[in-house]
Amino acid sequence: MIKLIEYVDIAIGNEEDAEKVFGIKAGSTDITKGVLSEEG
């Protein structure tokens, strides 16, 4: 992925992507139930 990202101008992801790829998780977000934490 590192080699591909140098050619990317815009990457679109969601909460699940951020958690799996970067280890970032919004506190009370539950992607399986569709509950999002807007503050997170």
Backbone as CSV, one residue per row, in Angstrom:
resi,resn,N_x,N_y,N_z,CA_x,CA_y,CA_z,C_x,C_y,C_z
1,MET,0.823,-1.196,0.000,0.000,0.000,0.000,0.867,1.259,0.000
2,ILE,1.979,1.219,0.665,2.856,2.383,0.736,3.291,2.826,-0.659
3,LYS,3.622,1.885,-1.524,4.064,2.237,-2.872,2.930,2.823,-3.698
4,LEU,1.707,2.381,-3.473,0.563,2.903,-4.226,0.154,4.296,-3.762
5,ILE,0.257,4.559,-2.482,-0.273,5.807,-1.924,0.462,7.038,-2.466
6,GLU,1.684,6.881,-2.929,2.410,8.037,-3.469,1.759,8.556,-4.760
7,TYR,0.935,7.748,-5.400,0.247,8.155,-6.624,-1.192,8.627,-6.377
8,VAL,-1.600,8.658,-5.116,-2.975,9.014,-4.760,-3.053,10.479,-4.359
9,ASP,-4.004,11.209,-4.963,-4.249,12.592,-4.576,-5.328,12.676,-3.498
10,ILE,-6.343,11.845,-3.621,-7.444,11.843,-2.659,-7.796,10.398,-2.322
11,ALA,-7.882,10.104,-1.043,-8.303,8.781,-0.590,-9.540,8.959,0.285
12,ILE,-10.561,8.181,0.019,-11.814,8.276,0.773,-11.975,7.009,1.601
13,GLY,-12.249,7.184,2.866,-12.446,6.049,3.747,-13.548,6.339,4.748
14,ASN,-13.837,5.359,5.575,-14.855,5.538,6.610,-14.262,5.146,7.962
15,GLU,-15.114,5.093,8.974,-14.650,4.789,10.325,-13.976,3.419,10.403
16,GLU,-14.533,2.456,9.686,-13.969,1.108,9.700,-12.577,1.097,9.074
17,ASP,-12.402,1.831,7.991,-11.094,1.916,7.345,-10.072,2.557,8.272
18,ALA,-10.452,3.637,8.934,-9.536,4.337,9.836,-9.104,3.427,10.985
19,GLU,-10.051,2.637,11.476,-9.714,1.728,12.573,-8.788,0.612,12.100
20,LYS,-9.090,-0.001,10.965,-8.296,-1.135,10.495,-6.918,-0.728,9.985
21,VAL,-6.844,0.396,9.269,-5.579,0.790,8.651,-4.692,1.587,9.600
22,PHE,-5.296,2.546,10.328,-4.499,3.457,11.140,-4.590,3.211,12.639
23,GLY,-5.524,2.328,13.059,-5.683,2.076,14.487,-6.412,3.192,15.202
24,ILE,-7.129,4.041,14.461,-7.873,5.156,15.046,-9.315,4.716,15.235
25,LYS,-9.835,4.829,16.472,-11.217,4.443,16.722,-11.906,5.521,17.524
26,ALA,-13.056,5.968,17.007,-13.878,6.928,17.749,-14.510,6.185,18.922
27,GLY,-14.449,6.774,20.081,-14.870,6.131,21.329,-16.170,5.350,21.304
28,SER,-17.278,5.986,20.986,-18.562,5.296,21.080,-19.142,4.914,19.722
29,THR,-18.301,4.832,18.700,-18.765,4.416,17.381,-18.862,2.892,17.325
30,ASP,-19.974,2.398,16.799,-20.157,0.959,16.606,-20.577,0.740,15.160
31,ILE,-19.615,0.365,14.312,-19.896,0.240,12.882,-20.839,-0.904,12.570
32,THR,-20.874,-1.922,13.440,-21.754,-3.056,13.186,-23.226,-2.697,13.390
33,LYS,-23.484,-1.691,14.253,-24.856,-1.248,14.503,-25.191,0.036,13.765
34,GLY,-24.201,0.650,13.140,-24.430,1.911,12.446,-24.514,3.104,13.375
35,VAL,-23.948,2.977,14.566,-23.958,4.056,15.555,-22.650,4.825,15.423
36,LEU,-22.738,6.101,15.079,-21.545,6.911,14.873,-21.372,7.938,15.987
37,SER,-20.141,8.179,16.358,-19.809,9.214,17.323,-19.306,10.423,16.537
38,GLU,-20.151,11.417,16.373,-19.737,12.599,15.609,-18.616,13.358,16.306
39,GLU,-18.606,13.357,17.625,-17.530,14.040,18.341,-16.212,13.281,18.207
40,GLY,-16.306,11.958,18.131,-15.099,11.120,18.017,-14.426,11.304,16.697
